[in-house]
């Protein structure tokens, strides 16, 4: 997002460093998530996209750097403070993660029953409103095993907005979906974001679907943000990383082969003792 914007970001990640063992995941990452916008975090598999979401929610802590949510640095928040902050966030997991022994209605009602003192009559009305928003009010009595993959994802979306969050995080929302369901989810994410005044973050490597609705895109690779901009700017970018990823090219900065010794020497066991 342009740095001269007068709007303060809802989430700001500054100079984030994070490693797992000897493997560097992030090496000085800066990301700003602006209110009312859909921001996409994209990149090849294994670049830490979902890890970035976990850092935003405080499920993981960076080795160094700062994470601001609504202007407050959450890096040193207690678990109680983090739990309070998460009340303002909705999360759509890649698998949907519905409770298999609960009906659609009870899945959506779960957070309301756990985190509010609303009477059942009001919970009933809120659940039906959320299910109506995703087109599944008529499926409220079904069990998760009776749902298609796309319906499962939509119920999970209804559950993620049950507490009226300010920020909603989508972890690979289009993974494993057929083209019709993908199109439906794309339209639904945009509609909910604009209608409810949400701030949305999408982690994905589905270029077409994500580019269609993203207001701004960050491209991760090699532990850094290697390109950023609007969908149009990313497609026209002269960045080698953006060109390879956005156009699906096999050759580019992201190699086909994993790092390995010389092929001939490996076959002939030249370096073995």
Secondary structure, 3 states (H helix, E strand, C coil): CCCCCCCCEEEEEEEEEEEECCEEEEEEEEEEEECCCEEEEEECCCCCHHHHHHHHCCCCCCCEEEEEECCEECCCCCHHHHHHHHCCEEEECCCCCCCCCCEHHHHHHHHHHHHCCCCHHHHHHHHHHHHHHCCCHHHCCCEHHHCCHHHHHHHHHHHHCCCCCCEEEEECCCCCCCHHHHHHHHHHHHHHHHHHCCEEEEEECCHHHHHHHCCEEEEEECCEEEEEECHHHHHCCCCHHHHHHHCCCCCCCCCCCCCCCCHHHHHHCCCCC
